[in-house]
Amino acid sequence: MSDIAKLLLRSGPCWDSPAWLRVYLAGLKNPVSRLLLLALRIKFSPAVLENIRASALPELEKAALFSGAMNLFRAGTAFKTTAAARSPLTDTALLAKARPGALIVETGVSDGISALGLLGQAAGAEVLLSDLQAGFPYVGGPLCTRYYGTDGAYLSLKFPLFLLCTGRRSAPPAGAPEVSLLNPLISGQFPAVKLAAFDIFSGALPRKADIIKCANVLNLQYFSSAEIRRAVENLAVNLNEGGWLFISQNNPKYKEGEAYLALRKEGGRLALSEEKNGHELLSFFK
């Protein structure tokens, strides 16, 4: 496929209205209208997130629409999929190990709505949410706004009623403002909670964590065995001695729809301490 063809497939008409987004998301659930919408290459820019945040919609409706919009965006090569409170078994297990004042870091949270259950139960502990991309840097103009992605490329050029995804590589200017990706329900209910940019493969946290939760990120559908080991090695570096790394996955193939591994850092190394429901990576750590 030529570069021009790829550009055209990534680009399309764009109207960043929350009302239109609601219609679009409903249309994706119907096979016929879904084909039509995809054929028309309907797009949304990060501006739709700010428009949702500023809308007068009820809190829960605003939160659901925000998460629906997030599922349309990519971070690198992966879609930023999200859903509320997905890992109750893992949350219960890790909170049992959290001492007062502990730092709990959840990775790959997208808009943070997946951490809703954890945040609601983490009394006495500090929770930091993180994702590869915590915001869309942008540069505004009278006729065009440039939005940048995490990979150093222009994510898009937003013109009136049209989104052009160029793929052109360029870093955002220093100090460029960002469209925050934190769900308004999280920022409303937990105003002290922050969403930080963190690359599980090479990033460094602001300070070492006592517990790291990595849910629905490390699996063989997304990454190779070598990539998973590299991520685990870096996550271990970001843990305090005696700290815990929880790797979990939601999937109907598991009993209760969820499985997790709990690895503890002892002597600078991670060792499998407990597991539930046979996570697909169990053989990696036995």
Buried (B, 14 or more C-beta within 10 A) or exposed (E): EEEEEEBBEBBBEBBBBBEBBBEBBEBBEEEEBEEEBEEEBBBBBBBBBBBBBEBEBEEEEBBBBBBBBBBBBBBEEEEBBBEBBBBBBBBEBBBEBBEEEBBBBBBBBBBBBBBBBBBEBBEEBBBBBBBBBBBBBBEEEEEBBBBBBBBEBBBBBBBEEBBBBBBEEEEBEEEBEBBBBBBBBBBEBBEEBBBBBBBBBEBEBEEBBBBBBBBBBBBEEEBEEEBBBBBBEBBBEBBBEEBBBBBBBBBEEBEEBBBBBBBBBEEEEBEEBEBBBEBBBBEBBE
